[in-house]
Amino acid sequence: MSILLGDSGSTLGLMYGQLRMTQCEAQATLERPRPHRTITEWLTFDNMHHQWLLLAACFWVIFMFMVASKFITLTFKDPDAYSAKQEFLFLTAMPDMGKSPGGNRFPEELKEIMCHNAISGVTGRQPTHPLLGLCKSKMKEQEQSLFLVELWSSLSKDPACQAPEGEAGPQSSAPTGKMLLDSRLAQPLVYMERLELIRNVCREEALRNLSHTAVSKFVLDRIFVCDKHKILFCQTPKVGNTQWKKVLIVLNGAFPSIEEIPENVVHDHEKNGLPRLSSFSDAEIQKRLKTYFKFFIVRDPFERLISAFKDKFVHNPRFEPWYRHEIAPGIIRKYRRNRTETRGIQFEDFVRYLGDPNHRWLDLQFGDHIIHWVTYVELCAPCEITYSVIGHHETLEDDAPYILKEAGIDHLVSYPTIPPGITMYNKTKVELYFLGVSKRDIRRLYARFEGDFKLFGYQKPDFLLN
């Protein structure tokens, strides 16, 4: 017992021994033969005897309390025993403790605990493995780890996250999903949830053929490299990619500002100074995929197809005549139902081509021109490459500044001004374009692009399918 309690146990043992000696002396005195005992002497002795017993009992209680306190201390070393509020007090105290003589790295176990506690406290639910992984990757450096503490502190002060009057409970301070989306301070969680969704869909065996693809040369050709700032950008045409290319061109030093870049240079890969990832050796490719900041942008898959059709076959640029004169005739020959019709390519022809399970025969003939309408999976391999951020065209006003900040380049370049309303999803336009397309052809088209809808959280277009 003295080993357990250390010096405190030794002191108590000594006090208890002295107490016992005193009791023995009193007992010896009592047992000496005395000729006469008065009633007063007997009462006095009995009172002293009770006092000594009471004192001994007090020492014994103190002794047991100290023993118990040792075990209580050991028990509370388990972080799961703390409440959510205590966990964040623990978090705020950890940055200085996290320093090691070798640098600012946190131990892996500590990062796991801090991330688990932080995400649980902010979201009000148990964190999933992808969220924990993202959180821990943010904590490679001590300064980066503070984002969790700052996020919690900011959310706890946000009126939108406070419980209404009269409500209380352990979950009362946890914001709802709507509050998170409405809160500028909770913005990083939106991007973490997007990546978590991708991980979950990638694990679904039923969707494997629609969500997985090989990291082939076709994919590597889509990824542009900025070595100076360690950035990889996967091109997804018809989702505002021209502007992102301009940002990278400026970062690579080919032009001093976005405004000075001629439009015909942006897509000329011999002049724009944007190397493709496919131009590097296998070892260099793997190094960049593992260490660089990686991102791409998506939009509603059907709306993107409408944009591609309008741009390449309706408002065809003069410097891209092959879409109207080579690709369109090939689609018409194979998919036009009314052979006597002489009109140019129609959207329904385009949909039949894309929804055909055997579309790859024509794809091979069209070459890389198909990048404007193939799936995001085929372009960027999101289940094979771990991207840092996925931006959405519909929320580009928020996503573009966030991407620049996360990439560490927000002080060097700005995303070009976005015209009001241009990124909003237009359901009326989608309904209008699909008006003349049969339900069978629309269902076949959705069957091909279902992976894109589910990976990036776009709602199934039941208004077109049923």
Disulfide bonds with the S-S distance in Angstrom:
Cys115-Cys135 2.00
Cys202-Cys383 1.83
Cys234-Cys380 1.97
